[in-house]
Amino acid sequence: MNGYKKLALAAAVSSVVGIAGCGGSSGGGSTGGETVSRETISGTATAPAGTVASFDQPSIFEVALNFVVAPVAAAITGLEPVEGATVELIRVDDEGNQVGDVLAETATSITGDYKLTLPQGVNLAGNLVVRITGQNNQQLRAQVVEKDVDISPVSEFVLRKFIETGADLDQLVVNDVVKLSGKVEEFDLTAGANLDEMFSTLEKEVGAFVETEVATISAAGADVSLIAGDYANAALAFQLHDDDGGGYGTFAHDMWLGQFKFADGGSGTVNMTYLSEDSVYGNLNGPSIPNSSVYYEVSPSDGEDPETFPGSFNTKGVLSVQGEFEEEIGDADYPYGWRYPATTYVFQQVADKGLFFGLTHEAAVRYGLTDSYDALDPNDRQGDEVFRTLEVFARKPANLTGADLSGDYGRVYFGSQLYSGSLELRAETNTVTFSSGFSADLNAGLAHTIFVDGNGADYADQDVAAETGISLNIAADGTIAGDSGAVGFVSEDASYLDFSESYGSYVDGTSTPSDFAEFNKTMMVKLPSSVPDLSAKKYRLMMVSSALEGGSTGFIAMFASQFNTYMTMNSNTAGSVTGNFSEISKNEGLGSDITASVDKVSAVEFSMEVASNGATTITVADTDGDTKFEGFFNEDASLGVFTVGYLQTDAQNYDELGLAVLVDVTGK
């Protein structure tokens, strides 16, 4: 987000020089002369060279998306052996600090190789680490989870991610750590000139991937029977596409409502059965917003056969599904192909409920097809496509009645309207009061809008008008029906409501352009009867937003938090945010090429106001502007739903709008 970009703090872990050897001779050895050997580990220590010559730094998409190469061919270009460095075997705690004495010691050879014998009684483990230390107390570490242990920026980066997520290092399954490190090494990266630059590259290229992988293996399997049942699923995706210098691009949304069944597969395995899905897609496409057209497509469920696939559920309330590398091929009428890197889909459980939220980071590279139209041409790269998807799973009620849905609810809303030549974003915050028979009154509130067309950009605040006597058609299983089918659902305990609605002109079975496309996303939580106590609570932040500045060549961006991004509350008035935020941007209008970056923040302070009904405003301020979260916490403060926006200093209105979810993970 704009605010976080300006608040980003440099990582204070490494300096501008590389790891240097600290003396010692090659060969193996151990402290404690009478120790009897059990295992011998060996590997190579590598670090960035002092300079990088004759290498062009690839973009995030060329690196992570232009096909994940086989491990035998993959390498981090620009790393050099660390020779003559002392290699120490140590135990670390869950914060990465050394525990006890050095267990064994050796040194690297002139080729960076080392061999070290484990002392008697010391086994492979996630908290067993080999370490080399250089100038200014810089460190590169690797977890000793196999006999071949290379020490490199990748091994250090993976260990840091485990530490960030609060993993119990000594409880990690060693095979899982081995697999993760191998997956990261499969990315073809170019090292920076020093460790700072190398870690920055790793964060940008594979940070989100590693965070989601770490979340799935950082805790033991949980009792899946507690979350088994029938689930409703909803998602809203923010998307940007480019045309590799062709001066053409899209701003798009994808929205869907689905049906799933979760069953206990034992040992933390969730057998997830996909039953059906209704989806809509729309984009604004062209060289610029004023010179754009709209495409809108409806894809109703076609009665396909159910499909069951495995997921994992751990004791930290993380539900995950391992995706695979995918390749899609068009045809002669649509001569494009796409490559999608493997993605791990992760969702955080709310309290102990059958309610999960996730924010997925995905991307693809688009290619032309071969002359036969049955395969993509890897030499005909045509563009990048990036997706950020806010998604929820909610277990269905067995017999919902009007009496279950009553009282005051906090409502947040995000909507976009796509017209040929213009784009509007809108966010609303207000409350809703339910009475008997699924009847509701919409109370007055506040809206923020951004409108861009050929005349430039217009930003405004507006009132949300009150409306009474709204009647909802809600079934006993919580399904909320609209004029043409399901538009949302109520959770099992009626504490959460979700609406996904879309409208547009679309001629079924044709490519006829639409006149318009509209997407509306609403989230609602049951409000508390008194001020919730947020002191000492820690929340996982899931935030996605869009920024629009200027007219035909204005700035367009998509911001999203990565999985290990947290808001920690010191009290009901203050707290801090730590984590990583991705920025996908088009700096010169809709038709410009995509650029990507990751902003890392550490303990950035924010102020907070919490009302008696759970209504909350969080302000992250700096000299350039304020990032504001406006929304509500639920009855037990386990879940918060918010609109998010950025207000530049001296500006009257927001130029960035989106949605955010806060899930309590205190103690997890």
Secondary structure, DSSP 8 states (H G I E B T S, - for coil): -HHHHHH-----S--SS--------SB---SSTT-----EEEEEBEEE-SS--S-----HHHHHTS----TTT--EETEEE--S-EEEEEEE-TTS-EEEEEEEEEE--TTSEEEEE--TT----TTEEEEEE-GGG-EEEEE--SSB--BSHHHHHHHHHHHHTT--GGGS-HHHHHHHHHHHHTS-EE--SSHHHHHHHHHHHHHHHHHHHHHHHSS-B--GGGT-EEEEEEEEEEEEE--TTSS-EEEEEEEEEEEEEEEE-STTEEEEEEEEEEEEEEEEEESSSTT-EEEEEEE-------EEEEEEEBTTSEEEEE---EEEEEETTEEEEEEE---EEEEEE-TTSSEEEEEEEEEEEEEEE-TTSSSEEEEEEEEEEEEEEEEEEEE--SS--TTTS-EEEEEEEEEEEEETTEEEEEEEEEEEEEEGGGEEEE--EEEEEEEEETTEEEEEEEEE--EEEEE-EE-TT-EEEETTEEEEEE-TTSSEEEEEEEEE---TTS---BSEEEEEEEEEEE--SS----TT-EEEEEEEEEEEESSTT-EEEEEEE-TT-EEEESSSSEEEEEEEEEEEEETTSTTS-EEEEEEEEEEEEEEEEE-TTSEEEEEEEETTEEEEEEEEE-TTSSEEEEEEEEEETT-SS-SEEEEEEEEE-TT-
